[in-house]
Amino acid sequence: MHREVRTENESLRRRIADLEQALVERDALARAAESRATLYQRVLEELPVAVAVIRADGLIVEVNRKQREVLGLGPSETIAGKVNALEDPRSVASGYAELIARAVRGEAFRAPPQRYEGLEENSSVDGIYTQPLLQPVDVGAERYVAAVNLDVTEQVNAQKKLEETSTFYEGIIDNAPFYIYVKDKDGRYVVVNDFFVKGLGAPKSALLGKTDLELFGEADAEKYSAYDRLALETGTIHREDPVMILDEQRYTLTTKFPLKDTAGRNQAVCSISLDITSRKRAEAEAQRLQEEVIRVQGETLRALSTPLLPIADGVVVMPLIGTFSAERAQQVLETLLEGVVAHHATMVIIDVTGVPLIDTHVANGLVQAAQAVRLLGAQTILTGIQPAIARTLVDIGAELGGFVTRSTLQSGIAHALGKGTAFGVRAARDPSRARR
């Protein structure tokens, strides 16, 4: 009997020891769980991003410090247990309620950035942009949504600034009176301005992403591509080219240069072309006018240098001044022959008083002129011969039998008029002289 009692007591003591150990372990587990809960709570509280935990019915059950700051709440204030994110008017109006509803249905996603409108009246988030990251979390049979709201205000503002800057420069480029485009290294158009679009007569949508081969054909495409490759390989180049624009021949002055990426590598080529058609046409017209002026001046100078003056019916005078050349001698001959025929001349006076010197070739030219005039039935009178000219004529053995020579122009005219009377020639200044 005593032995049985002792055995039972021993069993009870062991049972009590086991229970005590289990209590100790349970307490340890409880303290560990409490410690982990405290750790997780602390981590959630100190996260540098705004976090809210929302129950499946929409009730906000937890918000961390950063979220309270975003909402404009003080350290001791909270909206946990007070606001339903699925029903709050601001949340519904901003579309945030729909995002929560999607996550409640089990969808995990990152929403686009949106202007953050706080759930509280005293929210100070005006002008803040957040990007919600929503993750459904199941705890037992309960579903919650962890809503992480990343502050992307700087990124959004930077993007807006970039877009504003892009719009600013696009406005400048589109209103510039130049053909401007940018092509990537594959030769595809990535930027075209309005002036370029107008010149090609096609919308931007028909140009962007296309190559020269697709737009202009093989011959022109190879020429344009060669210029682009040269700019990419050597740097800025300048060219003046004829181009066809809307079926019209025009001219452009083009500058091409490479565009570099942040690493300094060539990634595209930019082309800026100034339409210089008006200038080219003006230059061509100026050239034409200049050539016309030169032609008229030449004719005038020739006429002045070899004047043929009718002084009476059938009598003409050609006073020569200045130095002579073979070309001028030929001109004298042509003018004389044309004048003899035009004025029906029988007497031609060539006055060389103003000619200081002639060479052998020119002297021969004068002799030939006299001979040609004789063939047309007229007589040549040579007046004003200077000693040097006389010496040249003698040196070349000029045949002067076809000339009448006089020392002065006045005596030559007197001889011509006197001879002319015998042949029925009437003086221009004295009509009655021929009749007396």
Backbone torsions as a table, in degrees:
resi	resn	phi	psi	omega
1	MET	NA	-51.1	179.3
2	HIS	-60.4	-37.1	-179.4
3	ARG	-64.1	-40.1	-179.4
4	GLU	-65.9	-37.6	178.9
5	VAL	-65.2	-43.1	-179.6
6	ARG	-62.8	-41.4	-179.5
7	THR	-62.9	-41.1	179.7
8	GLU	-66.3	-40.5	178.5
9	ASN	-62.8	-40.6	179.6
10	GLU	-63.2	-40.0	178.7
11	SER	-64.7	-39.5	179.0
12	LEU	-66.3	-39.6	179.5
13	ARG	-62.5	-41.4	179.3
14	ARG	-65.6	-37.1	178.9
15	ARG	-64.1	-41.8	179.6
16	ILE	-64.4	-41.4	179.5
17	ALA	-62.7	-41.8	178.6
18	ASP	-63.0	-42.9	178.7
19	LEU	-63.0	-41.1	179.2
20	GLU	-63.1	-41.0	179.0
21	GLN	-65.2	-38.9	178.6
22	ALA	-64.6	-38.6	177.3
23	LEU	-64.0	-41.0	178.9
24	VAL	-62.5	-46.3	179.9
25	GLU	-64.1	-39.0	179.4
26	ARG	-64.3	-42.2	178.6
27	ASP	-62.7	-38.4	179.4
28	ALA	-64.7	-43.6	178.0
29	LEU	-62.8	-40.9	179.8
30	ALA	-63.7	-42.9	179.0
31	ARG	-65.9	-37.8	178.3
32	ALA	-65.4	-42.9	178.9
33	ALA	-63.4	-41.6	178.5
34	GLU	-64.2	-37.9	179.5
35	SER	-65.7	-43.1	178.5
36	ARG	-65.1	-40.4	178.6
37	ALA	-61.9	-40.8	178.0
38	THR	-65.0	-40.9	179.0
39	LEU	-62.5	-48.5	-179.2
40	TYR	-62.4	-39.6	178.7
41	GLN	-63.1	-40.6	-179.5
42	ARG	-67.9	-43.4	177.4
43	VAL	-59.7	-47.0	178.3
44	LEU	-57.8	-43.2	-178.0
45	GLU	-64.4	-38.1	-173.5
46	GLU	-94.8	-0.1	178.0
47	LEU	-57.0	138.0	-178.5
48	PRO	-80.0	11.9	176.8
49	VAL	-123.7	151.9	-178.5
50	ALA	-75.3	126.7	-178.4
51	VAL	-131.9	136.4	173.3
52	ALA	-131.0	142.8	176.0
53	VAL	-111.1	126.1	-171.5
54	ILE	-123.9	132.8	178.4
55	ARG	-75.8	162.3	-176.2
56	ALA	-59.0	-28.3	179.5
57	ASP	-83.8	1.8	176.6
58	GLY	100.7	-9.7	-177.7
59	LEU	-72.4	130.2	176.0
60	ILE	-77.8	119.2	-175.8
61	VAL	-105.7	-14.4	-179.8
62	GLU	-158.2	138.3	171.1
63	VAL	-137.2	142.7	-179.7
64	ASN	-92.5	179.0	-174.7
65	ARG	-58.8	-44.9	-178.7
66	LYS	-61.8	-38.4	178.9
67	GLN	-67.0	-38.2	178.1
68	ARG	-65.4	-37.6	177.6
69	GLU	-63.7	-42.3	178.7
70	VAL	-62.2	-37.6	-179.9
71	LEU	-78.2	-7.4	-179.8
72	GLY	80.0	23.3	-178.9
73	LEU	-93.1	151.2	175.7
74	GLY	-75.9	170.9	-177.1
75	PRO	-57.9	-32.7	-177.1
76	SER	-96.8	-1.4	-178.9
77	GLU	-92.5	155.3	177.8
78	THR	-157.1	158.7	174.7
79	ILE	-111.9	1.0	179.5
80	ALA	-59.4	128.6	179.9
81	GLY	78.8	3.9	-176.1
82	LYS	-117.1	-27.2	-172.5
83	VAL	-121.7	136.1	175.6
84	ASN	-102.8	112.3	-174.9
85	ALA	-67.4	-20.3	179.3
86	LEU	-83.4	-16.9	-174.7
87	GLU	-116.7	-17.5	-177.3
88	ASP	-59.9	130.1	-175.6
89	PRO	-55.7	-42.2	-179.1
90	ARG	-67.7	-39.9	178.9
91	SER	-63.6	-40.1	178.8
92	VAL	-68.2	-45.8	-177.1
93	ALA	-63.3	-36.0	-177.4
94	SER	-82.0	-9.5	-177.5
95	GLY	88.0	-0.5	-178.7
96	TYR	-68.1	-34.5	179.2
97	ALA	-61.1	-38.3	179.3
98	GLU	-67.0	-36.1	176.7
99	LEU	-62.2	-42.9	178.4
100	ILE	-62.6	-42.5	-179.4
101	ALA	-61.6	-38.5	178.3
102	ARG	-62.8	-43.5	179.9
103	ALA	-67.1	-37.1	177.4
104	VAL	-60.5	-33.4	179.6
105	ARG	-76.5	-0.9	174.6
106	GLY	105.8	8.8	-178.0
107	GLU	-94.7	127.3	174.4
108	ALA	-102.8	128.7	-174.8
109	PHE	-160.5	166.3	174.0
110	ARG	-110.9	120.7	-178.0
111	ALA	-86.3	156.9	176.4
112	PRO	-63.9	155.2	176.5
113	PRO	-58.2	143.7	179.1
114	GLN	-145.5	153.3	177.2
115	ARG	-66.8	127.4	-174.0
116	TYR	-87.2	121.8	174.5
117	GLU	-110.0	112.6	-175.8
118	GLY	-60.7	155.7	179.3
119	LEU	-79.6	-15.9	-178.2
120	GLU	-103.4	151.3	179.1
121	GLU	-61.6	-34.4	-176.7
122	ASN	-93.0	20.0	179.9
123	SER	-63.0	140.2	-178.9
124	SER	-111.3	31.9	-173.2
125	VAL	-96.7	9.7	-179.2
126	ASP	-55.5	126.3	-179.4
127	GLY	90.9	0.1	178.6
128	ILE	-95.9	138.1	177.2
129	TYR	-114.6	134.9	178.6
130	THR	-125.5	156.8	173.5
131	GLN	-119.1	106.3	-177.6
132	PRO	-72.9	135.1	169.7
133	LEU	-115.8	118.1	-173.9
134	LEU	-116.7	133.3	-176.3
135	GLN	-135.8	120.0	174.4
136	PRO	-71.6	138.2	-179.3
137	VAL	-130.8	122.9	179.2
138	ASP	-100.6	125.5	176.0
139	VAL	-119.7	102.3	-173.8
140	GLY	65.0	-127.5	178.9
141	ALA	-91.6	-2.9	-177.6
142	GLU	-94.0	140.4	174.6
143	ARG	-110.2	136.4	176.2
144	TYR	-127.0	164.3	175.7
145	VAL	-123.3	124.4	173.3
146	ALA	-92.6	115.3	-178.4
147	ALA	-108.0	109.1	177.4
148	VAL	-101.0	123.7	-176.9
149	ASN	-111.5	100.9	-179.0
150	LEU	-78.4	132.6	177.2
151	ASP	-79.2	108.2	-178.7
152	VAL	-115.8	27.9	-177.6
153	THR	-58.5	-46.6	-178.8
154	GLU	-62.0	-43.4	-179.8
155	GLN	-64.3	-43.2	-179.5
156	VAL	-64.7	-44.7	179.0
157	ASN	-63.7	-38.2	177.7
158	ALA	-64.4	-40.6	178.2
159	GLN	-64.8	-41.3	177.4
160	LYS	-62.1	-42.5	179.1
161	LYS	-62.8	-40.9	178.4
162	LEU	-62.8	-42.8	179.3
163	GLU	-65.9	-39.7	177.7
164	GLU	-63.7	-43.2	178.7
165	THR	-63.8	-42.3	178.4
166	SER	-61.4	-43.4	178.3
167	THR	-63.9	-38.3	179.3
168	PHE	-60.9	-49.8	-178.6
169	TYR	-71.1	-33.4	176.0
170	GLU	-62.9	-38.3	177.6
171	GLY	-62.3	-42.3	178.0
172	ILE	-63.5	-48.3	-176.6
173	ILE	-63.9	-44.2	-176.5
174	ASP	-67.7	-27.3	-178.6
175	ASN	-96.0	-2.9	177.8
176	ALA	-72.5	136.1	-179.1
177	PRO	-81.3	47.6	178.7
178	PHE	-132.5	155.8	171.0
179	TYR	-83.1	113.0	-176.6
180	ILE	-124.2	132.0	173.3
181	TYR	-151.7	161.3	174.9
182	VAL	-129.2	132.7	176.0
183	LYS	-121.0	141.1	177.3
184	ASP	-76.3	-179.6	-175.5
185	LYS	-65.8	-18.1	177.1
186	ASP	-88.3	1.7	177.4
187	GLY	83.3	15.8	179.7
188	ARG	-95.8	137.7	-179.5
189	TYR	-70.6	124.3	177.8
190	VAL	-114.2	-18.3	176.1
191	VAL	-141.9	131.5	172.2
192	VAL	-140.2	135.7	-179.8
193	ASN	-93.3	170.7	-174.6
194	ASP	-62.5	-35.8	-179.3
195	PHE	-64.2	-40.6	178.0
196	PHE	-66.3	-43.5	179.2
197	VAL	-60.9	-43.6	179.8
198	LYS	-64.4	-39.6	-179.5
199	GLY	-64.4	-34.3	-179.8
200	LEU	-88.4	-13.9	178.3
201	GLY	67.7	33.3	-179.9
202	ALA	-139.2	150.6	178.6
203	PRO	-70.7	159.9	-179.9
204	LYS	-57.8	-38.1	-177.8
205	SER	-60.8	-25.4	-179.6
206	ALA	-85.5	-9.7	-177.0
207	LEU	-107.8	-42.1	-176.0
208	LEU	-62.6	133.9	179.7
209	GLY	85.2	-6.0	-179.1
210	LYS	-94.9	162.3	176.6
211	THR	-106.7	167.1	177.4
212	ASP	-61.0	-34.7	180.0
213	LEU	-63.1	-39.4	-179.9
214	GLU	-72.0	-26.5	-174.1
215	LEU	-98.5	-35.7	-169.4
216	PHE	-121.6	-8.8	-177.5
217	GLY	94.5	169.0	-169.3
218	GLU	-66.0	-44.8	-174.5
219	ALA	-63.0	-53.6	-179.7
220	ASP	-67.1	-36.8	-178.4
221	ALA	-60.8	-41.6	-179.7
222	GLU	-65.4	-39.4	179.4
223	LYS	-65.0	-48.5	-179.7
224	TYR	-64.2	-42.0	-179.4
225	SER	-64.4	-36.0	178.4
226	ALA	-62.8	-41.0	177.4
227	TYR	-63.3	-42.0	-179.3
228	ASP	-63.6	-44.4	179.4
229	ARG	-62.2	-39.2	179.4
230	LEU	-62.6	-41.3	178.6
231	ALA	-65.6	-41.3	179.3
232	LEU	-65.6	-32.8	-176.5
233	GLU	-86.4	-34.9	-172.3
234	THR	-114.6	-14.0	-177.3
235	GLY	104.7	-157.5	-174.3
236	THR	-62.2	132.8	175.4
237	ILE	-129.5	155.2	179.1
238	HIS	-127.3	135.7	-179.1
239	ARG	-142.3	150.8	172.3
240	GLU	-119.9	118.9	-171.2
241	ASP	-134.8	146.0	167.0
242	PRO	-80.3	137.0	179.6
243	VAL	-137.8	155.3	175.2
244	MET	-97.9	119.3	179.4
245	ILE	-126.1	116.5	-176.9
246	LEU	52.1	47.5	177.1
247	ASP	62.8	24.4	178.1
248	GLU	-125.1	135.2	177.4
249	GLN	-73.2	119.2	178.5
250	ARG	-132.1	173.3	-178.1
251	TYR	-129.3	140.2	179.8
252	THR	-130.6	148.5	171.2
253	LEU	-108.0	112.8	-168.8
254	THR	-113.2	137.7	171.3
255	THR	-117.7	125.5	177.5
256	LYS	-119.5	140.2	179.2
257	PHE	-153.1	151.2	-179.0
258	PRO	-78.6	148.3	172.4
259	LEU	-107.4	136.2	-173.1
260	LYS	-108.8	154.4	174.3
261	ASP	-87.4	-175.5	-176.3
262	THR	-65.3	-20.0	178.9
263	ALA	-90.5	2.7	178.8
264	GLY	83.4	12.1	179.8
265	ARG	-94.7	141.7	178.7
266	ASN	-65.0	125.1	-178.7
267	GLN	-122.0	-13.4	-179.2
268	ALA	-162.4	169.5	176.2
269	VAL	-126.6	135.0	179.4
270	CYS	-108.7	140.2	179.5
271	SER	-127.7	130.5	176.9
272	ILE	-126.3	119.7	-175.9
273	SER	-121.2	129.6	175.8
274	LEU	-99.0	128.1	178.0
275	ASP	-75.8	112.3	-177.7
276	ILE	-110.9	23.5	-178.3
277	THR	-58.8	-45.0	-179.5
278	SER	-60.8	-41.5	179.8
279	ARG	-65.2	-43.2	179.9
280	LYS	-63.7	-41.6	179.1
281	ARG	-66.4	-38.7	177.5
282	ALA	-64.5	-40.3	178.6
283	GLU	-63.9	-41.9	179.5
284	ALA	-64.7	-41.0	178.4
285	GLU	-66.5	-39.7	177.7
286	ALA	-63.5	-40.4	177.5
287	GLN	-63.0	-43.3	178.9
288	ARG	-62.0	-44.4	179.4
289	LEU	-64.8	-38.9	179.1
290	GLN	-63.4	-43.5	178.6
291	GLU	-63.9	-37.5	177.8
292	GLU	-65.9	-42.1	177.9
293	VAL	-61.8	-44.1	179.6
294	ILE	-61.8	-40.8	179.0
295	ARG	-63.4	-45.7	-180.0
296	VAL	-65.7	-41.4	178.3
297	GLN	-61.8	-41.1	179.3
298	GLY	-61.9	-44.3	179.5
299	GLU	-64.1	-40.1	179.0
300	THR	-64.6	-45.0	179.4
301	LEU	-63.4	-39.7	178.2
302	ARG	-64.0	-40.6	179.0
303	ALA	-65.7	-39.6	-179.7
304	LEU	-71.6	-35.2	-177.4
305	SER	-77.7	-20.8	177.9
306	THR	-132.8	64.0	-177.0
307	PRO	-73.2	144.5	176.0
308	LEU	-122.5	114.0	-171.0
309	LEU	-115.2	118.7	173.9
310	PRO	-76.4	129.0	-179.4
311	ILE	-115.8	-12.1	176.5
312	ALA	-163.8	166.0	177.6
313	ASP	-60.0	119.9	177.3
314	GLY	83.3	3.7	-179.7
315	VAL	-125.1	125.2	177.6
316	VAL	-127.3	151.0	-179.9
317	VAL	-123.6	136.8	174.1
318	MET	-122.3	98.1	176.5
319	PRO	-83.3	124.5	-178.8
320	LEU	-106.0	135.8	-177.6
321	ILE	-133.2	142.9	173.8
322	GLY	90.8	-176.3	-178.8
323	THR	-74.7	159.0	-176.3
324	PHE	-118.3	150.7	174.1
325	SER	-132.9	170.6	179.5
326	ALA	-63.4	-36.4	179.8
327	GLU	-64.5	-42.0	-179.2
328	ARG	-69.5	-34.2	177.3
329	ALA	-62.7	-40.9	176.8
330	GLN	-63.2	-38.5	179.2
331	GLN	-65.6	-38.9	178.0
332	VAL	-60.1	-44.3	-179.3
333	LEU	-62.1	-45.8	-178.9
334	GLU	-63.0	-43.5	-178.8
335	THR	-65.4	-39.9	179.6
336	LEU	-62.0	-49.4	-176.3
337	LEU	-63.9	-42.4	178.6
338	GLU	-64.5	-38.5	-178.9
339	GLY	-68.7	-39.2	178.8
340	VAL	-59.6	-43.7	-179.5
341	VAL	-69.8	-44.2	-175.5
342	ALA	-66.8	-36.9	-175.2
343	HIS	-102.5	6.2	-178.6
344	HIS	50.7	45.1	-174.1
345	ALA	-76.0	142.6	171.8
346	THR	-112.2	-15.2	178.2
347	MET	-129.9	128.6	177.8
348	VAL	-124.5	119.7	179.4
349	ILE	-102.7	121.4	175.1
350	ILE	-109.2	112.6	-177.7
351	ASP	-102.1	121.0	-178.6
352	VAL	-112.3	25.7	179.5
353	THR	-57.8	-38.2	-176.9
354	GLY	-88.6	9.6	179.1
355	VAL	-104.2	111.6	-175.2
356	PRO	-73.4	-31.0	-173.5
357	LEU	-161.2	141.7	173.4
358	ILE	-132.4	150.3	179.2
359	ASP	-92.2	-179.9	-176.7
360	THR	-59.9	-42.7	-177.7
361	HIS	-62.7	-43.7	-179.6
362	VAL	-68.0	-39.4	178.2
363	ALA	-59.1	-44.8	176.3
364	ASN	-60.7	-35.6	179.0
365	GLY	-63.4	-39.8	178.5
366	LEU	-64.7	-42.2	178.7
367	VAL	-62.0	-42.9	178.8
368	GLN	-63.9	-36.3	178.2
369	ALA	-62.4	-43.7	179.3
370	ALA	-62.5	-41.1	179.3
371	GLN	-64.5	-42.3	179.9
372	ALA	-64.4	-39.7	178.6
373	VAL	-62.8	-39.3	179.3
374	ARG	-62.1	-38.6	179.5
375	LEU	-62.7	-25.4	178.4
376	LEU	-88.7	4.9	176.5
377	GLY	88.7	17.9	180.0
378	ALA	-117.9	159.1	179.0
379	GLN	-107.8	142.3	-178.6
380	THR	-103.0	132.3	174.8
381	ILE	-115.1	120.9	-179.0
382	LEU	-102.8	120.3	-175.9
383	THR	-122.6	157.7	173.1
384	GLY	73.0	30.0	-178.7
385	ILE	-69.8	125.8	176.5
386	GLN	-84.7	159.5	-178.5
387	PRO	-55.1	-41.4	-177.9
388	ALA	-64.6	-38.0	179.3
389	ILE	-68.9	-41.1	178.7
390	ALA	-59.9	-41.5	179.7
391	ARG	-62.5	-41.1	179.5
392	THR	-63.9	-42.9	180.0
393	LEU	-63.1	-38.0	178.1
394	VAL	-68.9	-42.4	-177.9
395	ASP	-61.1	-35.4	-177.9
396	ILE	-88.7	-2.4	179.3
397	GLY	66.4	39.1	-176.8
398	ALA	-62.7	136.5	176.7
399	GLU	-81.8	103.7	-175.2
400	LEU	-98.6	14.1	-179.1
401	GLY	-64.6	-24.2	-179.7
402	GLY	-87.4	0.2	-178.9
403	PHE	-104.5	149.9	159.4
404	VAL	-108.7	125.0	-177.5
405	THR	-109.0	141.6	174.5
406	ARG	-138.0	151.6	-174.5
407	SER	-72.9	-30.3	-178.0
408	THR	-130.9	160.6	177.4
409	LEU	-64.3	-37.6	-178.9
410	GLN	-61.5	-43.9	180.0
411	SER	-69.7	-32.5	177.8
412	GLY	-66.3	-41.3	178.3
413	ILE	-64.6	-42.4	179.8
414	ALA	-60.5	-43.3	178.3
415	HIS	-61.6	-44.3	-177.8
416	ALA	-64.5	-41.8	-179.3
417	LEU	-69.6	-36.1	177.9
418	GLY	-66.4	-45.6	177.0
419	LYS	-64.5	-37.7	-176.6
420	GLY	-63.6	-33.6	-179.5
421	THR	-63.4	-37.5	179.4
422	ALA	-66.6	-28.2	-179.6
423	PHE	-99.2	9.6	179.2
424	GLY	86.0	18.3	178.1
425	VAL	-85.2	134.2	-177.6
426	ARG	-107.8	129.9	-179.6
427	ALA	-65.2	139.2	-176.1
428	ALA	-69.2	-33.4	-174.8
429	ARG	-92.0	-12.0	-178.7
430	ASP	-138.1	81.7	-176.0
431	PRO	-58.1	-27.9	-175.3
432	SER	-78.5	-16.7	-174.5
433	ARG	-63.1	-36.4	-178.7
434	ALA	-67.6	-21.5	-175.8
435	ARG	-93.0	-17.1	-175.4
436	ARG	-83.2	NA	NA
